[in-house]
Amino acid sequence: MNYTIFKPAKSGKGGILKFKTSLKKNDKKDVWEELLFAELVPQKTWNGSANSTYDPANKKVVKLSVTEAGEILHTLKTNIPFQTYHKNGEGGVWIKFAYYVTKRTFGREGDKGYQVNEVDNYALGIGGATVSISSGEAEALKVYLEKYIVSAVSLAGKEEDKKFKKKAQNKSEPKPEAPKEESETEEDEDSIPF
């Protein structure tokens, strides 16, 4: 499941933002997991919307936990900003998701029905690169993240159930011992300390 936001900007501060999910076997835990990745490719040049170029050499990719997906979803619903730091080896990267307002016009100035409205927008920053997310893209992102969270949590529950059942099967009742001959039984009884 993927969701891509293509955002070139005249300022040159746009980019391509991709959310991707994938299934992966976690060998340490012996379970399958559904993972969520956010990939941000910053804009390199502005040559008009369709002809802008991007900088894959400076692409930022982070794996987001189910909880972090929930935090982004929370920001989309409440406009309360979220940030976290992902440490990897000697370095790390800040992930920031925040709300801001822009103006949207409808019609032409001076015409009947002309309107200027404030619109909710969002921005996702990964390691200094940022992409804006329009109100429509934000609504689609809400649906995407909700679906991911339900799917990932459901899979985790199924995997835990399988592990529990497997453990229960491995702890099968001990097999009864074969009956001992009369002499062996007497010796065993004599060794009982009480």
Wavefront OBJ file of the C-alpha trace (Angstrom):
o trace
v 0.000 0.000 0.000
v 1.531 3.323 -1.080
v 0.529 6.976 -1.007
v 2.586 9.601 -2.862
v 2.412 13.383 -2.523
v 4.107 15.248 -5.376
v 4.846 18.826 -4.265
v 7.117 20.971 -6.411
v 7.392 24.562 -5.168
v 8.542 27.792 -6.831
v 10.766 28.384 -3.800
v 12.619 25.140 -4.600
v 11.704 23.777 -1.155
v 9.251 21.166 -2.390
v 9.697 17.475 -2.867
v 8.155 14.085 -3.353
v 6.782 12.390 -0.259
v 5.983 8.676 -0.366
v 4.419 6.569 2.330
v 4.988 2.849 1.752
v 4.055 -0.255 3.673
v 5.647 -3.661 3.414
v 5.464 -7.020 5.140
v 8.645 -8.325 6.696
v 9.521 -11.359 8.765
v 11.043 -10.387 12.119
v 13.321 -13.373 12.707
v 14.189 -12.333 16.283
v 10.532 -12.391 17.331
v 9.523 -15.071 14.789
v 6.583 -12.969 13.547
v 5.493 -11.128 10.421
v 5.187 -7.360 10.761
v 3.663 -4.661 8.588
v 6.113 -1.757 8.378
v 5.514 1.858 7.378
v 8.187 3.958 5.692
v 8.159 7.675 4.861
v 10.474 8.668 2.029
v 11.140 12.314 1.195
v 13.025 13.279 -1.961
v 13.818 17.029 -1.860
v 13.327 19.265 -4.865
v 16.474 20.310 -6.696
v 15.214 22.917 -9.178
v 12.006 24.662 -10.197
v 11.351 24.663 -13.933
v 7.596 24.859 -13.714
v 5.553 22.240 -11.939
v 5.970 19.337 -14.342
v 9.604 20.025 -15.209
v 11.010 20.463 -11.709
v 13.879 18.177 -10.780
v 14.480 16.249 -7.576
v 17.539 15.169 -5.635
v 17.472 11.399 -4.955
v 21.038 11.588 -3.589
v 19.640 13.488 -0.585
v 16.588 11.292 -0.121
v 15.509 10.763 3.503
v 13.851 7.479 4.498
v 12.509 6.660 7.961
v 10.612 3.698 9.339
v 7.639 4.873 11.376
v 6.165 2.818 14.197
v 2.439 2.252 14.573
v 2.509 4.755 17.435
v 4.274 7.375 15.294
v 1.672 6.840 12.564
v -0.925 7.447 15.286
v 0.858 10.645 16.348
v 0.789 11.980 12.770
v -2.886 11.032 12.544
v -3.481 12.851 15.839
v -1.866 15.993 14.403
v -4.082 15.706 11.321
v -7.151 15.602 13.574
v -6.167 18.162 16.252
v -3.521 20.408 14.629
v -1.203 19.774 17.599
v 2.358 19.375 16.220
v 4.396 16.211 16.667
v 8.138 15.631 16.559
v 10.413 12.719 17.317
v 14.069 11.830 16.900
v 15.272 8.626 15.251
v 18.787 7.668 16.272
v 20.765 5.344 14.024
v 24.359 4.514 14.774
v 26.341 7.677 15.385
v 23.756 9.985 13.831
v 20.066 10.519 13.749
v 17.268 12.472 12.175
v 14.443 14.681 13.415
v 10.951 13.971 12.126
v 8.496 16.856 12.463
v 4.844 17.067 11.509
v 2.986 20.337 12.014
v -0.046 22.376 11.044
v -0.167 25.761 9.345
v -2.786 27.888 7.597
v -2.882 29.168 4.028
v -5.474 31.100 2.059
v -7.535 29.587 -0.735
v -9.418 31.742 -3.213
v -12.544 30.769 -5.078
v -13.587 32.593 -8.222
v -12.032 35.813 -9.449
v -11.643 38.953 -7.414
v -14.483 41.364 -8.144
v -16.827 38.618 -9.410
v -19.965 37.569 -7.565
v -19.211 34.642 -5.252
v -15.512 35.439 -4.918
v -14.173 34.061 -1.632
v -10.940 33.942 0.307
v -10.871 31.217 2.949
v -8.320 29.952 5.432
v -7.350 26.342 4.799
v -5.590 23.800 7.020
v -2.263 22.598 5.644
v 0.502 20.477 7.125
v 4.228 20.011 6.681
v 6.361 16.914 7.183
v 10.053 17.435 7.773
v 12.625 14.656 7.796
v 16.212 15.612 8.559
v 15.830 19.178 7.346
v 13.947 18.398 4.121
v 10.291 19.463 4.159
v 7.195 18.845 2.071
v 3.870 20.664 2.475
v 0.628 18.700 2.530
v -2.570 20.353 1.329
v -5.935 19.904 3.037
v -7.063 17.384 0.402
v -3.831 15.420 0.666
v -4.206 15.511 4.456
v -7.669 13.928 4.226
v -6.286 11.155 2.009
v -3.338 10.698 4.392
v -5.769 10.283 7.321
v -7.494 7.411 5.525
v -4.149 5.869 4.563
v -2.767 6.020 8.130
v -5.996 4.699 9.663
v -5.939 1.747 7.268
v -2.261 1.092 8.012
v -2.795 1.182 11.783
v -5.750 -1.224 11.621
v -3.839 -3.579 9.322
v -0.585 -3.513 11.338
v -2.298 -3.979 14.712
v -4.491 -6.764 13.316
v -1.476 -8.582 11.873
v 0.430 -8.204 15.166
v -2.534 -9.708 17.031
v -2.780 -12.660 14.625
v 0.959 -13.290 14.896
v 0.800 -13.247 18.712
v -2.138 -15.686 18.626
v -0.103 -18.044 16.400
v 2.881 -17.835 18.765
v 0.639 -18.512 21.781
v -0.999 -21.534 20.106
v 2.393 -22.858 18.998
v 3.738 -22.506 22.547
v 0.671 -24.273 23.946
v 1.122 -27.159 21.493
v 4.795 -27.519 22.430
v 3.826 -27.788 26.090
v 1.794 -30.925 25.447
v 1.050 -33.187 28.379
v 3.960 -35.413 29.392
v 3.746 -38.944 28.087
v 3.013 -41.536 30.771
v 5.966 -43.718 31.606
v 5.882 -47.363 30.755
v 4.962 -49.514 33.764
v 7.984 -50.662 35.711
v 8.657 -54.213 36.704
v 7.856 -55.130 40.294
v 11.468 -54.995 41.522
v 12.092 -51.541 40.022
v 8.982 -50.163 41.691
v 10.073 -51.356 45.132
v 13.496 -49.767 44.795
v 11.968 -46.480 43.736
v 9.645 -46.484 46.725
v 12.540 -47.075 49.112
v 14.345 -43.999 47.830
v 11.476 -41.604 48.692
v 12.751 -39.443 51.612
v 9.448 -39.139 53.497
l 1 2 3 4 5 6 7 8 9 10 11 12 13 14 15 16 17 18 19 20 21 22 23 24 25 26 27 28 29 30 31 32 33 34 35 36 37 38 39 40 41 42 43 44 45 46 47 48 49 50 51 52 53 54 55 56 57 58 59 60 61 62 63 64 65 66 67 68 69 70 71 72 73 74 75 76 77 78 79 80 81 82 83 84 85 86 87 88 89 90 91 92 93 94 95 96 97 98 99 100 101 102 103 104 105 106 107 108 109 110 111 112 113 114 115 116 117 118 119 120 121 122 123 124 125 126 127 128 129 130 131 132 133 134 135 136 137 138 139 140 141 142 143 144 145 146 147 148 149 150 151 152 153 154 155 156 157 158 159 160 161 162 163 164 165 166 167 168 169 170 171 172 173 174 175 176 177 178 179 180 181 182 183 184 185 186 187 188 189 190 191 192 193 194
